[in-house]
């Protein structure tokens, strides 16, 4: 089995599957390949002016017309991948595009043209220096964004704002490390390291800038990943009604018969620009019903994966709800460490109620009373501050790299504060900090991590 090379010419359908007004076939490769392909595909006298749209016929091997459309040629290095790129824009019918793709592969096969792997066009943009790794990831995040806030944050990352912030901190770390190593190289010089380099002042600034970046990235992770909110409680407390109220549509079946919901129901909504994945679950209670028991176990499994557990209580029965307390105990055994549990009293439109705890939220899923306060509380529990203009769409791997880099930076800060700083240890911690930062933008990222990142892209991007 042949191993694909990053230098092979590649091709793929670059538009989403299904029918559409326009479909795009994208090729990328060395300029000599693209020019040869153009001559073979359109005719030996054909020459496409760079970055101009040319209306041309697309024919099969027998000369019969497949379609007519636009051809655009982007010579290296001013293209998406940094290689030369040719795009053929035809009508967006799936059969038309498959016929055109098959013909393109036939024409280019003798030159090694192959189908692109998922994310390979963007991977080449990264390898050829058109994008750094965090920008390349932002391409996929922009495509997958489910809220306006996520789109804007992904655009900022794609534009390089996140990378610039990482580089800015990295440059400060390198500068301080260089000063330390210069002193280590000339130990005979009696130099007051702290005084001569203003090391403490420099370190404090780096830490302050780093903590700001870390916070912005955590906010961006909320935008990217969204928040999973699992609704739990006794049967007939109003979980499905609340699901429908938050969703703004009839997602779940609502009746006054306890146990209507037998399996979990999921729906994604947006609150304050943040995607919330609502999970309505089967009511938890003791039951001999086999189907209902399966639904209850799935409820408890959903709780294990929740970012927030919303425990709904019937306000009209709370004083005698011993079963509700047993339910809560069973649910709490499955809640992951650190996951908040929000207690919500429902059906407050049916009369006055006492609130056992001032941190509880009172609502009426039927009338909408208290829903705005509930939405605000949900965002507060995940730490969302609603400042999207300063947010980057960070991934989990970014947060992990930042966390490791921060640990090294704090150790370095600790060494700086020693009466006689251990310069060799200080320089090493700064080196390790910078290495972790380099993983974010792809300067020190192992190849297996790169493969994992780009394999999750869609084909044609």
Secondary structure, 3 states (H helix, E strand, C coil): CCCCCCCCCEEEECCCCCCEEEEEEEEEECHHHHHHHHHHHHCCCCCCCCCCEEEEEEECCCCCEEEEEEEEEECCCCCCCCCEEEEEEEEECHHHHHHHHHHHHHHHHHHCCEECCCCHHHHHHHHCCCCCHHHHHHHHHHHHCCCHHHHHHHHHHHCCHHHHHHHHHHHHHHHHHHHHHHHHHCCCCCCCHHHHHCHHHHHHHHHHHHHHHHHHHHHHHHHHHCEEEEEEECCCCCHHHHHHHHHCCCCCCCCCCCCCCCCCEEEEEEECCEEEEEEECCCCCCCCCHHHHHHHHHHHHHHHCCCEEEEEEECCCHHHCHHHHHHHHHHHCCCCCCCEEEEEEECHHHCCCCCCCCCCEECCCCCCCCHHHHHHHHHHHCCCCCCHHHCCCCCHHHHHHHHHHHHHHHHHHHHHCCCCCCHHHHHHHHHHHHHHHHHHHCCCCCHHHHHHHHHCCCCCC
